[in-house]
Amino acid sequence: MSLPDTIVIDGHAYSWRHLCDLRHQQVEAWKAAHPRQLALFAVIDDARPAAERTAAGRYCEPSLLDWGT
């Protein structure tokens, strides 16, 4: 038994291949409308703890002079 070529949604039959083709066209159109911009410099992952990645986080949780230990 082969798989059916149609899918029924809300009582309407749609061709599965046609839906896949339409989706592929949508993705291609979106990619054409939003071109990738190359980075001006090398992207480096930030290895700092999450609280130290922003100025507000460094202010709220200073770690350079941790006098508590």
C-alpha positions in Angstrom: 0.0 0.0 0.0 1.5 3.4 -1.0 1.2 6.6 0.9 -1.5 9.0 -0.2 -0.4 12.1 -2.2 -3.0 14.3 -0.5 -3.6 15.7 2.9 -7.0 16.7 4.2 -7.2 19.9 6.3 -10.6 21.2 7.4 -12.3 19.1 4.8 -10.2 20.3 1.9 -7.7 18.0 0.1 -4.3 19.5 -0.7 -1.5 17.9 -2.7 1.4 17.2 -0.3 4.0 17.8 -3.1 2.4 21.1 -4.0 2.5 22.2 -0.4 6.2 21.3 -0.1 6.9 23.2 -3.4 5.0 26.3 -2.1 7.0 26.1 1.2 10.2 25.8 -0.7 9.3 28.9 -2.7 8.5 30.8 0.5 11.8 30.0 2.1 13.7 31.0 -1.1 11.8 34.3 -1.3 12.6 35.0 2.4 16.3 34.3 1.8 16.3 36.6 -1.2 14.6 39.4 0.9 17.0 38.9 3.8 20.5 38.5 2.5 23.3 37.4 4.8 25.7 40.1 5.7 29.3 39.1 6.3 30.9 39.9 9.7 33.3 42.7 9.7 35.4 40.9 12.3 35.8 37.4 13.7 33.0 36.4 16.1 34.4 35.2 19.4 32.3 33.4 22.0 32.1 35.2 25.3 33.3 32.8 28.0 32.5 35.1 30.9 29.8 34.1 33.3 26.3 35.4 32.4 26.3 38.1 35.1 29.6 39.5 33.8 28.6 39.9 30.1 26.8 43.2 30.7 27.8 46.4 32.5 24.7 46.1 34.7 25.6 42.6 35.6 29.2 43.5 36.5 27.9 46.4 38.6 25.3 44.2 40.5 27.7 41.3 41.0 31.3 42.5 41.1 33.9 39.7 41.1 37.2 41.5 40.7 37.5 42.5 44.4 35.5 39.9 46.1 36.2 40.8 49.7 33.7 38.2 51.1 36.2 35.2 50.8 
